[in-house]
Amino acid sequence: MNDMTQVQPVENTIFLRDEERQPCEIWTRVMGYHRPVASFNIGKKGEHHERRFFEERKAPLAT
């Protein structure tokens, strides 16, 4: 290993309370374009919350 791959210990860890954190904005693709989830109506927000994500497996090689 060289100096770039070694993990250096962090001495000054910063802890924030929830009220000190900045909320992040979540965007998603809807009907071909990207929109912030915060701008969705209540029904669309519910649909977004119910989405399931999957991880596609690699296809086996033909022999």
C-alpha positions as CSV (number, residue, x, y, z in Angstrom):
1,M,0.0,0.0,0.0
2,N,1.0,3.6,-0.5
3,D,0.0,6.7,1.4
4,M,-3.0,7.2,-0.8
5,T,-4.6,3.9,0.1
6,Q,-4.1,3.9,3.8
7,V,-7.0,5.0,5.9
8,Q,-6.1,7.8,8.3
9,P,-7.9,7.9,11.7
10,V,-10.3,10.8,12.1
11,E,-9.6,12.6,15.4
12,N,-12.1,15.4,15.2
13,T,-15.5,13.8,14.6
14,I,-18.4,16.2,14.1
15,F,-21.8,15.2,15.5
16,L,-24.9,17.2,14.6
17,R,-28.3,17.1,16.2
18,D,-31.3,16.6,13.9
19,E,-32.3,20.2,14.1
20,E,-28.8,21.3,12.9
21,R,-28.9,19.2,9.8
22,Q,-29.8,20.6,6.4
23,P,-32.6,18.6,4.7
24,C,-31.6,17.1,1.3
25,E,-33.8,17.4,-1.7
26,I,-34.8,14.1,-3.4
27,W,-35.4,14.0,-7.1
28,T,-36.8,11.2,-9.2
29,R,-37.6,10.5,-12.8
30,V,-41.3,10.8,-13.7
31,M,-42.7,10.5,-17.2
32,G,-39.3,11.1,-18.9
33,Y,-38.1,14.0,-16.9
34,H,-36.7,14.7,-13.4
35,R,-38.7,16.4,-10.6
36,P,-38.2,16.9,-6.9
37,V,-40.4,14.6,-4.8
38,A,-41.3,17.6,-2.6
39,S,-43.4,19.0,-5.5
40,F,-45.5,15.8,-5.8
41,N,-49.1,15.8,-4.8
42,I,-50.1,13.5,-1.9
43,G,-51.0,10.6,-4.2
44,K,-47.8,10.7,-6.1
45,K,-45.8,10.9,-2.9
46,G,-47.6,7.8,-1.7
47,E,-46.7,6.0,-5.0
48,H,-43.1,7.0,-4.6
49,H,-42.9,5.7,-1.1
50,E,-44.3,2.3,-2.2
51,R,-41.7,1.8,-5.0
52,R,-39.5,-1.2,-4.7
53,F,-36.0,-1.2,-6.1
54,F,-34.3,-4.3,-7.4
55,E,-30.8,-5.3,-8.4
56,E,-30.5,-7.0,-11.7
57,R,-28.4,-10.1,-11.7
58,K,-25.9,-10.9,-14.4
59,A,-27.0,-13.4,-17.0
60,P,-25.2,-16.8,-17.0
61,L,-22.7,-17.3,-19.8
62,A,-23.9,-19.7,-22.5
63,T,-21.6,-22.8,-22.7
